[in-house]
Amino acid sequence: MRHRSEAWRKIDGASFDVCVIGGGATGSGTALDAQLRGLRTVLIEAGDFASATSSRSTKLIHGGVRYLQEAVTDLDPGQYNVVKRALQERRFMLDNARFLAHPMEFLVPCYSRWDVFYYFVGVKIYDRIAGKHNFFPSRYRSAKDSLARWPLLQGSGLKGTIAYADGQFDDARYCVAVVQTFTQAGGEAVNHARVVRLEQDAGGKICAAEIEDQLNGAKTTVRARVFVNATGPYSDHIREMAKPGVQKRLRLSKGVHILLPLDERTTDAVVVPKTDDGRVIFAIPWLGRLLVGTTDDEVTHEEELVVKRSEVDYLLRQLNRYLSRPFAIEDIVAGFAGVRPLVSSGKPGKTKKLIREHEVEVDRESRLISVMGGKWTTYRAMAEDAVNAVQQQLGQPVGGCVTREHHLSGSEGYSADYPQSLVANYGLPDLTARHLSEKFGTNAGAVLDLAKQEPELAQPIVEGYPATRAEIAYSARNEMAATLDDVLERRTGLQFFSWKMARAAAPVAAAVMQKEMSWDAAHTQHEIDDYVGTISGWSAKAGVTKDGAKEQERRPERNSTSR
Ligand SMILES: Cc1cc2nc3c(=O)[nH]c(=O)nc-3n(C[C@H](O)[C@H](O)[C@H](O)COP(=O)(O)OP(=O)(O)OC[C@H]3O[C@@H](n4cnc5c(N)ncnc54)[C@H](O)[C@@H]3O)c2cc1C
């Protein structure tokens, strides 16, 4: 990827075949697919890549056991089709970026013989639907075996667990890798650039988009033959821009996650199979933490996307019922909230019942193509369908999609022993080598070369987390990171690991960014104050006033077997 200032210059007043609006999973995937089919494509993102829903997921690459349950109990073929397609996509997602995604075992705790039978039959159907795409067959694990794998589990009355396979990934980094691959294929992308107006020709067809630089207020116009609206939760805004008064299609559902210290060495996830509101909750080892979520509550755009105290209480209550040692609010080290862009069925009812199917809509007059709904796991399939519609609009033969087997940037030459090669070649500690491999794949070498050339960049960002300052410089130069939030949340992942550490790291990260982005002293201080203020506000709203307090007492050793 280009440095952001250069990327802006490249799109300024330029013309393309396709303009994709929105740089989350759907838009990045669509841009990559279009470019690989030979269409000159530009990707415009209002915030940072993946800064909206696409970095707020449960990080599962899954068909969805809950959706399967609903397909069976509600005899719903729609739910079944979503599960089937997602299970196929699961395999492509994994194979295309092995450093960012991996199979994981999920344990469903059972406290009655009926539950053992019920969940066993369920996951066997799941295996069957996955067919040749399955990672490994599901199985019953005895109570003893289950407790050995997940010592935190409530052992009293445990009849065993049902273990099944799904995938896990780093959503924010996966999105950056898709955009990186897109630009390497010749596409142009720019972040922190918002489409503020669409221009239509005499026939009503969209021919240009006015774009505003969100960092300095500059404006430009980009022309294209086709426009794709991939703005997730904001899809109705762009549809409205193209056709004022158009009927809304989306319903928004908020979901929150909390992160807890993980001091048990475990590689498996636990599924809380029954919650108060009839859903499931996952407790998943993720980058050295236990990621717990999620909730599902319908919201409007006015809702502030923060984790609230009531949501924290809800998640802890559901999880603690299944644990021998309950977690308390003081254990929470970080959290995040996101909003699912669900396509409305047109009927009232709870959002948790809405099918996670996607839809590609082509507006007859404006020719705007909107790709809506879906889930991260099906981002590639959504993109394929959207680009098929693009080709139709351009009057081209439909076909030529190659993304099923197109490896993402960082995958070239990657293998399971890549972290060890970093240890051997660069003399890195295990933890740093693993962290770099998990974030950058084989691009880690370029990060390390930076640290070699500028030794001060080899320093950690903050004590207790393996990211170095070189990652920040690399992200600014090669991944279009342009704000503190970009680097501390999505590029290095520190903000997901610990709010407290992220606040402490802000001045150090800002000093690196100041150099990379030519910020003046006032701007640098403003970035630090703004960032620290935002994170403090989040922890206060979640009721986590002593975040990390308990971590001092029992700092987790970073889970060495989290992959
Ligand atoms: C709590 C939660 C848990 C989830 N868990 C999972 C999971 O485990 N597995 C799974 O497969 N899926 C999961 N999902 C679903 C998945 O995260 C989403 O389906 C997916 O990320 C949506 O991607 P998107 O690109 O459509 O939307 P977004 O990621 O929201 O991207 C849309 C982008 O458009 C940009 N934009 C908006 N307006 C403009 C404009 N005017 N100009 C330019 N850009 C604009 C926004 O800034 C944004 O970045 C979860 C979702 C939530 C909320």
The ligand as an SDF file (V2000), in Angstrom:
LIG
                    3D

 53 58  0  0  0  0  0  0  0  0999 V2000
  -20.7250   -8.2010   17.4470 C   0  0  0  0  0  0  0  0  0  0  0  0
  -20.4870   -8.8140   16.1070 C   0  0  0  0  0  0  0  0  0  0  0  0
  -19.9190  -10.0890   16.0250 C   0  0  0  0  0  0  0  0  0  0  0  0
  -19.7060  -10.6610   14.7640 C   0  0  0  0  0  0  0  0  0  0  0  0
  -19.0670  -11.8630   14.7120 N   0  0  0  0  0  0  0  0  0  0  0  0
  -18.8280  -12.4250   13.5160 C   0  0  0  0  0  0  0  0  0  0  0  0
  -18.0790  -13.6290   13.4450 C   0  0  0  0  0  0  0  0  0  0  0  0
  -17.5790  -14.1370   14.4370 O   0  0  0  0  0  0  0  0  0  0  0  0
  -17.8930  -14.1700   12.2340 N   0  0  0  0  0  0  0  0  0  0  0  0
  -18.4150  -13.6210   11.0950 C   0  0  0  0  0  0  0  0  0  0  0  0
  -18.2630  -14.2190   10.0360 O   0  0  0  0  0  0  0  0  0  0  0  0
  -19.0810  -12.4430   11.1260 N   0  0  0  0  0  0  0  0  0  0  0  0
  -19.2880  -11.8350   12.3050 C   0  0  0  0  0  0  0  0  0  0  0  0
  -19.9270  -10.6290   12.3740 N   0  0  0  0  0  0  0  0  0  0  0  0
  -20.3870  -10.0030   11.1390 C   0  0  0  0  0  0  0  0  0  0  0  0
  -19.2550   -9.2820   10.3970 C   0  0  0  0  0  0  0  0  0  0  0  0
  -18.4020   -8.6140   11.2780 O   0  0  0  0  0  0  0  0  0  0  0  0
  -19.8730   -8.2850    9.4120 C   0  0  0  0  0  0  0  0  0  0  0  0
  -20.8020   -8.9470    8.6020 O   0  0  0  0  0  0  0  0  0  0  0  0
  -18.8250   -7.6560    8.4980 C   0  0  0  0  0  0  0  0  0  0  0  0
  -17.7270   -7.1770    9.2170 O   0  0  0  0  0  0  0  0  0  0  0  0
  -19.4720   -6.5110    7.7360 C   0  0  0  0  0  0  0  0  0  0  0  0
  -18.4920   -5.9480    6.9020 O   0  0  0  0  0  0  0  0  0  0  0  0
  -18.8610   -4.7260    5.9670 P   0  0  0  0  0  0  0  0  0  0  0  0
  -17.6600   -4.4450    5.1560 O   0  0  0  0  0  0  0  0  0  0  0  0
  -20.1170   -5.0410    5.2310 O   0  0  0  0  0  0  0  0  0  0  0  0
  -19.1990   -3.5360    6.9590 O   0  0  0  0  0  0  0  0  0  0  0  0
  -18.1570   -2.5800    7.7580 P   0  0  0  0  0  0  0  0  0  0  0  0
  -17.0260   -3.3430    8.3160 O   0  0  0  0  0  0  0  0  0  0  0  0
  -18.9630   -1.7960    8.7120 O   0  0  0  0  0  0  0  0  0  0  0  0
  -17.5740   -1.6600    6.6230 O   0  0  0  0  0  0  0  0  0  0  0  0
  -18.2990   -0.6120    6.0440 C   0  0  0  0  0  0  0  0  0  0  0  0
  -17.3380    0.5310    5.8610 C   0  0  0  0  0  0  0  0  0  0  0  0
  -17.9470    1.5690    5.0910 O   0  0  0  0  0  0  0  0  0  0  0  0
  -17.3830    2.7810    5.5200 C   0  0  0  0  0  0  0  0  0  0  0  0
  -18.2410    3.8950    5.1020 N   0  0  0  0  0  0  0  0  0  0  0  0
  -19.4580    4.2260    5.5760 C   0  0  0  0  0  0  0  0  0  0  0  0
  -19.9200    5.3250    4.9500 N   0  0  0  0  0  0  0  0  0  0  0  0
  -18.9770    5.6970    4.0570 C   0  0  0  0  0  0  0  0  0  0  0  0
  -18.8600    6.7600    3.1220 C   0  0  0  0  0  0  0  0  0  0  0  0
  -19.8230    7.6800    2.9960 N   0  0  0  0  0  0  0  0  0  0  0  0
  -17.7340    6.8510    2.3650 N   0  0  0  0  0  0  0  0  0  0  0  0
  -16.7470    5.9230    2.4740 C   0  0  0  0  0  0  0  0  0  0  0  0
  -16.8180    4.8910    3.3520 N   0  0  0  0  0  0  0  0  0  0  0  0
  -17.9070    4.7860    4.1220 C   0  0  0  0  0  0  0  0  0  0  0  0
  -17.2980    2.6320    7.0300 C   0  0  0  0  0  0  0  0  0  0  0  0
  -16.3540    3.5110    7.5840 O   0  0  0  0  0  0  0  0  0  0  0  0
  -16.9240    1.1680    7.1800 C   0  0  0  0  0  0  0  0  0  0  0  0
  -15.5470    0.9570    7.3940 O   0  0  0  0  0  0  0  0  0  0  0  0
  -20.1160   -9.9850   13.5950 C   0  0  0  0  0  0  0  0  0  0  0  0
  -20.6660   -8.7080   13.6850 C   0  0  0  0  0  0  0  0  0  0  0  0
  -20.8210   -8.1140   14.9330 C   0  0  0  0  0  0  0  0  0  0  0  0
  -21.3500   -6.7270   15.0360 C   0  0  0  0  0  0  0  0  0  0  0  0
  1  2  1  0
  2  3  1  0
  2 52  2  0
  3  4  2  0
  4  5  1  0
  4 50  1  0
  5  6  2  0
  6  7  1  0
  6 13  1  0
  7  8  2  0
  7  9  1  0
  9 10  1  0
 10 11  2  0
 10 12  1  0
 12 13  2  0
 13 14  1  0
 14 15  1  0
 14 50  1  0
 15 16  1  0
 16 17  1  0
 16 18  1  0
 18 19  1  0
 18 20  1  0
 20 21  1  0
 20 22  1  0
 22 23  1  0
 23 24  1  0
 24 25  2  0
 24 26  1  0
 24 27  1  0
 27 28  1  0
 28 29  2  0
 28 30  1  0
 28 31  1  0
 31 32  1  0
 32 33  1  0
 33 34  1  0
 33 48  1  0
 34 35  1  0
 35 36  1  0
 35 46  1  0
 36 37  1  0
 36 45  1  0
 37 38  2  0
 38 39  1  0
 39 40  1  0
 39 45  2  0
 40 41  1  0
 40 42  2  0
 42 43  1  0
 43 44  2  0
 44 45  1  0
 46 47  1  0
 46 48  1  0
 48 49  1  0
 50 51  2  0
 51 52  1  0
 52 53  1  0
M  END
$$$$
